Amino acid sequence: MPVENEERRPGGAASMVSSVVAGDSGKFIAGTSWCPVELGDIVAGLQSGTLSTPRPTVGRLADGSNWLYAGRTNGLAGESGCGKTWTALQAVASELQDGNAAMVIDLEDNEIGVVGRLLSMGVKPWDIVDPKRFAYIHPDESFKHGASVVEDSLDRLKPTLVVLDSTGESMALEGCDPNSDDAVARWFQRIATRIARRGPAVLLLDHLPKAKTTAPSPIGSQRKRAALSGVQFIQEVKTGMAFAKGRAGEAVLTCTKDRSGHFVTGQVAAKLIVNPNESMADGSGCDVLMTPADDSAWAPTKYMAEISVFMEKTQSTQSTTVICQAVSGKKATLIQALSVLVDSGYLSLSSGPSGAKLYDLVRPYKNGNPITVPANHDAHDSGPGSHCTEHEWHAGQTCNPGWCHFGHHGRCNKLSVV
């Protein structure tokens, strides 16, 4: 009979049962993990469609797709302050919202910090306190002292997601040298892969080294990356969009490894967007959104959100000049932001005295909301009389750094006086 083997190499969660044929008898005898695996059912299942190759099924994104692999170890690394915890807790929130269960093993923060973030994100209090839906563990001793308790909790809860924050702190608690390949491999065997073998997607949070490298990787042994059986992401804050209480923040997740090939290595796979709201009395309320990578043209979303906030506060018609004076930023970028807001239906545009452009708020814009980028912000190749109304056309001149270059294809567009 096939038997389960408790000791597996890191990343070996996909193969839990092994069998062997003894001699010429054709009989299957229980063996170790070194026994050949019976593949008949696997082949039949893949051919019939009852089985499929691994794909992300945990951590819902805004479009309904997912970014984490169930039954596998997945990694998220980034510098301090890049929003890794927001990303992990957004995945927890999405699982709870979908009726699933989740577990957080926290060695970095405490229960007040984690519960406070979940509440600020809009997670229902009754889901957080329901022992059948959510478990929070804050260990201060080696895993060997609580392994049976954790496994009992996993069997009772049956979570779809387990977050471990962080790999480095857990290794320190275990007395594991993060620079030793052997020590890191043993840590995965004893903790991360052991948990993943029970079915949930395991998300391991980790830090990046201070020294910049061409291929960012978590601090310590390369075994950390090699041992992951799912996907590895590096998270970086978008320029000018650092996370802080009461302000919008944004980060991108770049895939650096995907064992199953769902995400393209080296490409941005998803974005984390945090927008403040007024749901909490202390001002900590926020909307946290995870979206797939956006292949559309670039747009100045930071300034679009700031313009929207200004228009929400004033609740009155405003001219280009007034908006550019009220919102910090280069005038050219602010004009582009206004144009995208109009094309996307967040602002209306009308003409005022002496040809002035006047704007009214139609609906608020928040980072992550859908937008339409006007074609004339990608290219201005059409020459005199083109559809670009913000610029006077010229050609054959040297670029001036003071001019705005929404698109540059051999010509420039000098900013008109607005």
C-alpha positions in Angstrom: 0.0 0.0 0.0 1.2 3.6 -0.6 2.4 5.3 2.5 3.0 8.9 3.4 6.5 9.9 4.1 7.1 12.6 6.6 10.6 13.6 5.6 10.7 15.3 2.2 13.2 17.5 0.4 12.2 21.2 0.3 9.6 21.7 -2.4 8.6 18.1 -2.4 5.1 18.7 -1.2 3.6 17.7 -4.6 4.8 14.1 -4.1 3.4 12.8 -0.8 3.1 9.0 -1.4 5.6 6.5 -2.8 5.3 2.8 -3.7 7.7 0.2 -5.1 7.4 -3.0 -7.0 9.2 -5.9 -5.2 11.2 -8.1 -7.6 9.2 -9.9 -10.3 6.2 -10.4 -8.1 4.4 -7.3 -9.3 3.2 -6.6 -5.8 3.3 -3.1 -4.3 5.1 -2.8 -1.0 5.2 0.2 1.3 8.5 2.0 1.0 10.4 5.2 1.6 10.4 8.3 -0.4 13.1 6.8 -2.6 10.6 4.3 -4.0 9.4 4.8 -7.6 6.1 6.7 -7.7 3.1 5.0 -9.4 2.2 7.3 -12.3 -0.8 5.5 -13.8 -3.5 7.6 -12.1 -1.5 10.8 -12.8 -1.3 10.1 -16.5 -4.9 9.1 -16.7 -6.1 12.1 -14.8 -4.1 14.6 -16.9 -5.3 13.0 -20.1 -9.0 12.9 -19.0 -8.9 16.4 -17.5 -9.7 15.3 -13.9 -6.2 16.5 -13.0 -4.4 19.6 -14.1 -0.9 21.0 -13.9 -0.5 23.4 -10.9 -1.9 26.9 -11.1 -2.4 29.7 -8.5 -5.7 29.2 -6.7 -5.1 31.3 -3.5 -4.9 35.0 -3.0 -7.6 36.6 -5.2 -6.7 39.5 -7.3 -9.1 42.2 -8.4 -9.9 40.4 -11.7 -10.7 37.1 -10.0 -7.3 35.4 -10.8 -4.9 34.3 -8.0 -1.2 34.6 -7.3 -0.3 31.8 -4.8 -0.1 28.0 -5.2 -2.0 25.8 -2.8 0.1 23.0 -1.2 3.3 24.8 -2.0 5.7 27.2 -0.4 5.6 30.7 -1.9 7.9 33.6 -1.2 7.5 37.4 -1.0 10.6 39.4 -0.3 11.2 43.1 -0.1 12.9 45.9 1.8 11.5 47.2 5.1 8.5 49.4 4.5 7.7 48.1 1.0 4.3 46.9 2.1 4.9 43.1 2.4 2.6 42.7 5.4 -0.2 44.6 3.6 0.2 42.3 0.7 0.1 39.2 2.9 -2.9 40.4 4.9 -4.8 41.4 1.7 -4.4 37.7 0.7 -5.7 36.7 4.2 -8.7 39.1 3.8 -9.6 37.8 0.3 -9.6 34.2 1.6 -11.8 35.1 4.5 -14.1 37.1 2.2 -14.4 34.0 0.0 -15.5 31.8 2.9 -12.2 30.1 3.5 -10.0 29.9 6.6 -6.5 31.4 7.1 -3.6 31.3 9.6 -0.9 33.8 10.4 2.3 32.7 12.1 3.7 36.1 13.2 7.2 36.6 14.5 7.6 40.3 13.5 4.5 42.1 14.9 1.9 41.3 17.5 -1.8 40.5 17.6 -2.8 44.2 18.0 -0.9 45.1 14.9 -2.2 42.3 12.8 -5.8 42.5 14.0 -5.8 46.3 13.7 -4.7 46.0 10.0 -7.3 43.4 9.2 -10.1 45.6 10.8 -8.8 48.7 8.9 -9.1 46.7 5.7 -12.7 45.9 6.4 -12.4 42.3 7.5 -15.5 41.4 9.7 -14.7 41.2 13.4 -16.6 37.9 13.7 -14.4 36.3 11.0 -11.3 37.3 13.0 -12.5 35.9 16.3 -14.0 32.7 14.8 -11.6 29.8 15.6 -13.0 27.9 12.6 -12.1 30.8 10.2 -8.9 32.4 11.5 -5.9 31.5 13.7 -3.2 33.8 14.9 0.0 32.3 16.3 2.8 34.4 17.9 5.5 31.9 18.9 8.6 32.7 21.0 10.0 29.1 21.2 11.3 26.6 18.7 8.8 24.9 16.3 9.6 21.5 17.7 7.9 22.5 21.0 4.7 23.4 19.2 4.7 21.3 16.0 1.9 19.0 17.1 -0.2 22.0 18.2 0.3 23.7 14.9 -0.6 20.5 13.0 -3.7 20.0 15.1 -4.7 23.6 14.3 -4.1 23.0 10.6 -6.2 19.8 10.7 -9.0 21.6 12.5 -9.0 24.9 10.6 -8.1 23.5 7.2 -6.8 26.9 6.0 -6.3 27.7 2.4 -3.5 30.1 3.3 -0.8 30.2 6.0 1.3 33.3 6.3 4.7 33.1 8.0 6.2 36.5 8.9 9.1 36.2 8.6 11.5 33.6 7.4 14.5 35.3 9.0 12.9 35.6 12.4 11.8 32.0 12.3 15.2 30.8 11.4 16.7 32.8 14.2 14.3 31.2 16.7 15.3 27.8 15.4 19.0 28.6 15.6 19.3 28.2 11.9 22.1 29.9 10.0 20.4 31.7 7.0 23.7 31.6 5.1 24.0 27.8 5.3 22.5 25.8 2.5 22.1 22.7 4.7 20.6 24.6 7.6 18.1 26.4 5.3 17.1 23.1 3.7 16.4 21.5 7.1 14.3 24.6 8.1 12.2 24.1 5.0 11.8 20.4 5.7 10.8 20.9 9.3 8.5 23.9 9.0 7.5 25.5 5.7 7.2 22.4 3.5 5.8 20.4 6.4 2.9 22.9 6.7 2.4 23.1 2.9 2.1 19.3 2.8 -1.2 19.6 4.6 -2.7 21.6 1.7 -2.6 25.3 2.3 -0.6 27.8 0.3 2.3 28.9 2.5 3.4 32.5 2.0 6.9 33.2 3.4 7.7 36.8 4.0 11.4 37.7 3.9 13.8 40.7 3.6 16.1 41.8 0.9 19.8 42.5 1.5 20.7 46.2 1.7 23.3 45.8 -1.1 21.6 46.1 -4.5 22.0 43.2 -6.9 21.1 42.7 -10.5 18.9 39.8 -9.5 17.3 40.6 -6.1 17.0 37.6 -3.8 16.1 37.2 -0.1 18.8 37.6 2.5 21.0 34.6 3.1 21.5 31.3 1.3 20.3 30.9 -2.3 18.7 27.7 -0.9 15.8 29.9 0.3 14.8 30.6 -3.3 15.6 27.1 -4.6 13.6 25.5 -1.9 10.4 27.3 -2.8 8.0 24.9 -4.6 5.6 27.6 -5.8 6.4 31.2 -6.8 8.7 33.9 -5.6 8.0 37.6 -5.8 10.1 40.7 -5.0 8.0 43.7 -3.9 9.1 47.3 -4.5 7.4 50.6 -3.6 6.4 52.7 -6.6 8.3 56.0 -6.7 6.6 58.6 -4.6 4.0 56.1 -3.3 5.5 55.0 0.0 3.1 53.5 2.6 2.1 55.7 5.5 -1.1 56.1 7.6 -3.6 58.3 6.0 -2.0 58.4 2.5 -2.1 56.3 -0.6 0.6 53.8 -1.3 1.5 51.5 -4.2 4.0 48.7 -4.8 4.7 46.3 -7.6 5.4 42.5 -7.3 7.9 41.1 -9.8 8.1 37.4 -10.3 11.7 36.0 -9.9 10.7 32.3 -9.9 7.6 30.3 -10.8 8.2 26.6 -10.8 5.0 26.0 -12.8 5.5 28.8 -15.3 2.2 30.7 -14.7 4.0 34.0 -14.2 6.8 35.3 -16.4 10.1 35.5 -14.5 11.4 39.1 -14.5 8.1 40.7 -15.2 5.7 42.6 -12.9 2.9 40.2 -12.0 0.7 42.2 -9.7 0.3 45.5 -7.9 -0.6 46.4 -4.3 -2.6 49.6 -3.9 -3.6 51.1 -0.6 -6.0 54.0 -0.4 -7.1 55.6 2.9 -10.8 55.8 3.8 -12.8 57.1 6.7 -14.0 53.7 8.0 -12.0 53.9 11.2 -12.2 56.6 13.9 -8.4 56.8 14.3 -7.9 57.4 10.5 -6.4 54.0 9.9 -9.1 52.8 7.6 -8.0 51.8 4.1 -9.0 50.0 0.9 -6.3 47.5 0.0 -6.4 46.1 -3.5 -4.3 43.6 -5.3 -4.5 43.9 -9.1 -2.8 42.0 -12.0 0.0 43.8 -13.8 -1.4 46.6 -16.0 -0.1 46.5 -19.6 -1.8 49.8 -20.5 0.0 53.0 -21.2 1.6 54.8 -18.3 -0.5 57.4 -16.4 0.3 59.7 -13.5 -2.0 58.0 -11.1 -0.4 59.6 -8.0 -1.3 63.1 -9.2 -4.7 62.0 -10.5 -5.5 60.8 -7.0 -4.3 64.1 -5.5 -6.3 66.2 -8.0 -9.3 64.1 -7.1 -8.9 64.8 -3.4 -8.6 68.5 -4.1 -11.7 68.5 -6.2 -13.6 66.5 -3.6 -12.6 69.1 -0.9 -13.6 72.1 -3.0 -16.8 70.7 -4.5 -16.6 73.5 -7.1 -15.5 74.2 -10.7 -11.8 74.8 -10.9 -9.5 76.0 -13.7 -6.2 74.4 -14.8 -4.3 77.2 -13.2 -5.9 76.8 -9.8 -5.5 73.1 -9.8 -1.8 73.3 -10.8 -1.3 75.8 -7.9 -3.1 73.6 -5.4 -1.5 70.3 -6.2 2.3 69.8 -6.0 3.9 68.6 -9.2 5.2 69.6 -12.6 2.6 71.4 -14.6 3.1 69.2 -17.6 2.4 66.1 -15.5 -0.6 67.6 -13.8 -2.0 68.6 -17.2 -1.6 65.0 -18.3 -3.3 63.8 -15.1 -6.3 66.1 -15.8 -6.6 64.8 -19.3 -6.6 61.2 -18.2 -9.2 62.0 -15.5 -11.5 63.6 -18.1 -11.1 60.7 -20.6 -11.8 58.2 -17.8 -15.0 60.0 -16.7 -13.8 61.3 -13.3 -13.8 64.9 -14.3 -15.8 66.9 -16.8 -14.3 69.6 -19.0 -15.8 72.9 -20.1 -14.7 76.2 -21.6 -14.4 79.3 -19.5 -13.6 83.0 -20.2 -10.7 83.6 -22.6 -10.6 79.9 -23.5 -9.8 78.8 -20.0 -10.3 75.1 -19.2 -12.7 74.4 -16.3 -13.1 71.1 -14.5 -15.8 69.6 -12.4 -15.8 66.5 -10.3 -18.0 63.7 -11.7 -16.9 60.9 -9.3 -13.8 60.5 -7.1 -10.7 58.7 -8.4 -8.7 56.4 -6.2 -5.5 54.6 -7.1 -6.3 51.3 -8.7 -9.6 52.5 -10.3 -10.0 51.8 -14.0 -8.7 54.5 -16.4 -8.6 55.3 -20.1 -5.3 56.7 -21.3 -5.8 59.1 -24.2 -4.1 58.1 -27.4 -2.4 61.6 -27.7 -0.5 60.9 -24.4 1.3 58.0 -26.0 2.3 59.5 -29.3 2.3 62.9 -30.9 3.5 61.8 -34.4 0.6 63.1 -36.4 2.1 66.6 -37.1 0.3 69.9 -37.3 -3.4 69.7 -36.8 -3.2 66.5 -34.7 -5.7 65.7 -32.0 -3.3 66.9 -29.3 -4.9 70.1 -28.0 -2.5 70.7 -25.1 0.5 71.5 -27.2 1.6 73.6 -30.1 3.4 71.5 -32.7 6.9 71.9 -33.8 9.5 69.7 -35.4 13.2 69.6 -36.2 14.3 71.3 -33.0 16.5 70.1 -30.1 14.5 68.9 -27.1 14.2 71.3 -24.3 14.1 69.7 -20.8 11.4 72.2 -19.8 9.0 70.8 -22.4 6.7 67.9 -21.6 7.3 64.7 -23.5 4.3 62.4 -23.2 5.6 60.5 -26.2 8.7 61.1 -28.1 9.1 59.6 -31.6 11.6 62.0 -33.2 9.6 65.1 -32.5 8.8 67.2 -29.5 5.8 69.0 -28.1 6.3 72.3 -26.4 3.9 73.0 -23.6 1.3 75.6 -24.5 0.4 78.3 -22.0 -2.9 77.2 -20.4 
